[in-house]
């Protein structure tokens, strides 16, 4: 029933999915943390930018962002992100689009974690002369990340599934392979089962492990 799989690089496609997920997750964590810092910062302009970014990006479909990265940045403006190869450029553009989109959700998860930190701790840190950046980096964010492990795990799982949108610009990940197999093989149920099993192998352990980590590192109040 699954003999047709020998003709396709299923593991390679899922490895591309894993790469998309890991690179996008790292970028989203960095940009999302900066956005969360802006949203709770003392500068009105930065707060306004952070709020506007999150509210706008969360309401734009991911497909639109990915297509804009390809059609707008690459084909119209000539942005190739340091590569002359089409496949590499598309991969990097997909990572960029996923980062721009996912960071809005990372920001909200971290901001929710920041809200769990007692205000008195920040006030005490400011009272001993720490700057806003020092208070955020030394007192608030370490506790916020511990409180946000589970929400961030949910964002990571959603990101893993969202990588399928990269197929829209020709990135050779699992969804594009599934499309190719469906077009060439008369095994729709078997193909769907294989791809679904692959994503379960990626997302279920992530949820279980990070859920366990979230309980272990949770701040006891």
Backbone torsions as a table, in degrees:
resi	resn	phi	psi	omega
1	UNK	NA	-33.3	-178.1
2	UNK	-108.0	19.9	-178.3
3	UNK	-62.6	-29.2	-177.2
4	UNK	-64.5	-18.8	-177.6
5	UNK	-64.6	-22.2	179.9
6	UNK	-62.4	-22.6	-177.3
7	UNK	-85.9	-4.5	-174.2
8	UNK	-127.8	148.5	179.8
9	UNK	-91.2	76.8	-177.3
10	UNK	-66.5	-45.0	-179.7
11	UNK	-63.3	-38.2	177.9
12	UNK	-63.6	-39.3	179.0
13	UNK	-65.5	-42.4	179.2
14	UNK	-72.0	-28.5	174.5
15	UNK	-65.3	-38.0	174.7
16	UNK	-63.6	-39.5	176.6
17	UNK	-61.4	-43.2	178.5
18	UNK	-62.8	-43.2	178.9
19	UNK	-62.3	-45.2	176.5
20	UNK	-56.7	-44.5	-177.8
21	UNK	-64.8	-48.3	-175.6
22	UNK	-67.0	-45.6	-179.6
23	UNK	-65.9	-42.3	179.6
24	UNK	-67.9	-37.0	178.9
25	UNK	-64.4	-43.5	179.4
26	UNK	-63.1	-47.2	179.0
27	UNK	-64.4	-39.8	-179.6
28	UNK	-66.7	-36.4	179.0
29	UNK	-64.8	-41.7	-179.9
30	UNK	-67.5	-52.3	-178.0
31	UNK	-68.1	-38.1	178.5
32	UNK	-64.7	-37.6	177.3
33	UNK	-65.2	-41.7	177.2
34	UNK	-63.2	-40.6	178.4
35	UNK	-64.2	-42.5	178.4
36	UNK	-63.0	-38.7	177.9
37	UNK	-64.0	-38.7	176.8
38	UNK	-63.9	-41.2	-175.2
39	UNK	-68.0	-25.3	179.1
40	UNK	-106.8	5.2	-176.6
41	UNK	-77.6	169.1	-177.2
42	UNK	-85.4	-8.4	-176.3
43	UNK	-91.5	116.5	-176.5
44	UNK	-57.7	-39.3	-179.1
45	UNK	-62.2	-43.2	179.6
46	UNK	-69.3	-39.5	176.1
47	UNK	-60.8	-42.8	179.8
48	UNK	-64.0	-41.1	178.6
49	UNK	-63.3	-47.2	-179.3
50	UNK	-60.5	-44.0	-179.9
51	UNK	-64.7	-45.1	-178.9
52	UNK	-64.2	-43.4	-179.5
53	UNK	-59.0	-50.8	-177.2
54	UNK	-62.1	-47.2	-176.8
55	UNK	-67.2	-34.1	-179.9
56	UNK	-76.3	-50.5	-174.2
57	UNK	-65.9	-38.5	-180.0
58	UNK	-63.3	-22.5	-177.7
59	UNK	-102.0	9.4	174.0
60	UNK	-104.5	129.9	178.1
61	UNK	-59.2	141.7	-179.4
62	UNK	-59.5	-36.6	179.5
63	UNK	-58.6	-39.7	179.0
64	UNK	-63.8	-41.4	-179.8
65	UNK	-66.2	-43.3	179.8
66	UNK	-64.4	-43.3	179.3
67	UNK	-66.9	-35.9	177.0
68	UNK	-64.1	-39.9	178.8
69	UNK	-61.0	-37.7	-178.7
70	UNK	-81.4	-54.3	-175.3
71	UNK	-77.1	-40.4	-176.7
72	UNK	-79.6	-56.4	-175.5
73	UNK	-73.7	-46.9	-173.8
74	UNK	-80.9	-59.7	-172.5
75	UNK	-76.4	-31.2	-178.9
76	UNK	-91.0	-48.2	-175.8
77	UNK	-95.4	-9.1	177.0
78	UNK	77.6	19.1	178.5
79	UNK	-78.0	119.5	-179.1
80	UNK	-117.3	3.0	176.4
81	UNK	54.9	39.7	172.7
82	UNK	80.2	18.4	179.7
83	UNK	-138.6	140.1	176.8
84	UNK	-95.8	-5.9	179.6
85	UNK	-88.1	132.6	-176.3
86	UNK	-61.7	-45.6	-177.7
87	UNK	-62.4	-43.9	179.6
88	UNK	-66.1	-41.8	178.6
89	UNK	-61.4	-45.9	179.3
90	UNK	-62.1	-39.3	178.0
91	UNK	-62.0	-46.9	-178.7
92	UNK	-66.8	-37.2	177.2
93	UNK	-65.8	-37.4	177.3
94	UNK	-64.5	-41.8	177.1
95	UNK	-61.4	-44.4	179.4
96	UNK	-60.1	-46.0	179.2
97	UNK	-62.9	-41.2	178.4
98	UNK	-65.2	-37.7	178.3
99	UNK	-65.2	-47.3	-178.8
100	UNK	-58.6	-38.5	-177.2
101	UNK	-78.9	-50.5	-172.6
102	UNK	-69.3	-30.1	-178.0
103	UNK	-60.9	-27.7	177.7
104	UNK	-64.7	-37.9	179.6
105	UNK	-77.7	-34.9	174.6
106	UNK	-61.9	-42.4	179.1
107	UNK	-56.4	-46.7	-178.0
108	UNK	-68.2	-35.8	177.2
109	UNK	-64.5	-43.6	179.8
110	UNK	-69.7	-39.0	179.0
111	UNK	-62.9	-36.8	175.4
112	UNK	-63.5	-38.3	176.4
113	UNK	-65.7	-38.6	177.5
114	UNK	-61.1	-38.5	-179.0
115	UNK	-66.7	-16.3	178.1
116	UNK	-83.0	-13.9	-179.4
117	UNK	-79.0	124.8	-179.2
118	UNK	-55.8	136.0	-178.7
119	UNK	-59.8	-33.2	-178.6
120	UNK	-58.5	-31.2	-179.9
121	UNK	-68.3	-41.9	178.0
122	UNK	-66.6	-40.2	179.6
123	UNK	-65.4	-39.6	178.2
124	UNK	-64.8	-39.2	179.0
125	UNK	-65.8	-40.2	177.5
126	UNK	-67.8	-32.6	-178.4
127	UNK	-66.3	-26.7	179.3
128	UNK	-93.4	9.2	171.9
129	UNK	98.9	8.5	178.2
130	UNK	-74.5	143.4	176.4
131	UNK	-76.6	170.9	179.1
132	UNK	-58.9	-43.4	-179.8
133	UNK	-61.9	-41.4	178.8
134	UNK	-67.2	-41.7	177.8
135	UNK	-61.1	-44.0	-178.6
136	UNK	-66.2	-45.9	-174.6
137	UNK	-77.4	-32.1	-174.9
138	UNK	-97.9	-28.3	-173.0
139	UNK	-114.3	-51.1	-169.4
140	UNK	-81.9	-55.4	-173.9
141	UNK	-62.2	-39.9	177.7
142	UNK	-56.7	-40.2	177.7
143	UNK	-75.0	-35.5	-179.4
144	UNK	-63.9	-41.6	179.0
145	UNK	-63.7	-38.7	178.9
146	UNK	-64.3	-37.2	179.7
147	UNK	-77.3	-20.9	-173.3
148	UNK	-100.3	8.2	-176.9
149	UNK	-58.5	-47.8	-177.9
150	UNK	-66.3	-48.3	175.2
151	UNK	-58.2	-38.5	178.4
152	UNK	-67.4	-32.7	175.5
153	UNK	-62.9	-41.1	177.5
154	UNK	-64.1	-38.4	177.1
155	UNK	-65.1	-39.5	179.3
156	UNK	-64.8	-41.0	177.9
157	UNK	-63.9	-43.8	177.6
158	UNK	-62.6	-38.4	178.3
159	UNK	-63.1	-42.1	179.3
160	UNK	-57.3	-43.7	179.4
161	UNK	-73.5	-31.6	-179.6
162	UNK	-70.4	-17.1	178.5
163	UNK	-61.3	-18.7	178.7
164	UNK	-62.7	-23.3	179.8
165	UNK	-67.0	-23.2	179.1
166	UNK	-61.1	-19.7	177.2
167	UNK	-61.7	-23.6	-179.1
168	UNK	-62.9	-24.3	178.8
169	UNK	-114.5	20.3	170.8
170	UNK	84.7	17.4	176.3
171	UNK	-74.9	129.1	-172.3
172	UNK	-80.1	66.1	176.8
173	UNK	-105.8	-167.3	-169.4
174	UNK	-61.8	-40.0	-177.5
175	UNK	-66.6	-38.8	178.5
176	UNK	-67.2	-38.8	176.2
177	UNK	-63.4	-41.0	178.0
178	UNK	-60.6	-43.2	177.9
179	UNK	-59.4	-43.4	179.5
180	UNK	-64.7	-42.9	-179.0
181	UNK	-67.0	-39.8	179.2
182	UNK	-62.8	-36.9	-179.6
183	UNK	-70.4	-29.7	-173.2
184	UNK	-103.5	-18.4	-174.5
185	UNK	-122.5	149.6	177.3
186	UNK	-99.1	51.6	-176.7
187	UNK	-134.6	58.1	-173.1
188	UNK	-60.8	-45.2	-178.4
189	UNK	-65.7	-42.6	-179.5
190	UNK	-65.8	-41.7	179.1
191	UNK	-63.7	-46.5	179.3
192	UNK	-61.2	-40.0	-179.9
193	UNK	-64.5	-41.5	-179.7
194	UNK	-64.3	-47.1	-178.4
195	UNK	-67.1	-41.3	178.5
196	UNK	-63.6	-41.4	178.3
197	UNK	-62.9	-40.2	179.5
198	UNK	-61.7	-43.7	179.5
199	UNK	-70.3	-33.6	175.2
200	UNK	-63.7	-37.8	178.8
201	UNK	-66.0	-26.2	178.9
202	UNK	-85.4	-40.0	-170.8
203	UNK	-90.4	-38.6	-177.0
204	UNK	-63.0	-49.3	177.3
205	UNK	-61.4	-35.8	178.4
206	UNK	-59.7	-47.8	179.8
207	UNK	-63.4	-43.6	-178.0
208	UNK	-66.9	-45.7	-177.0
209	UNK	-67.4	-48.1	-178.2
210	UNK	-70.4	-29.2	173.8
211	UNK	-64.8	-40.8	176.2
212	UNK	-65.5	-42.5	178.5
213	UNK	-62.8	-40.5	-179.9
214	UNK	-59.9	-39.1	178.1
215	UNK	-69.8	-35.1	-177.3
216	UNK	-71.6	-37.5	-174.2
217	UNK	-97.7	-0.8	-178.3
218	UNK	-58.4	138.7	179.4
219	UNK	-77.0	122.6	179.1
220	UNK	-82.0	124.3	-177.5
221	UNK	-117.3	NA	NA
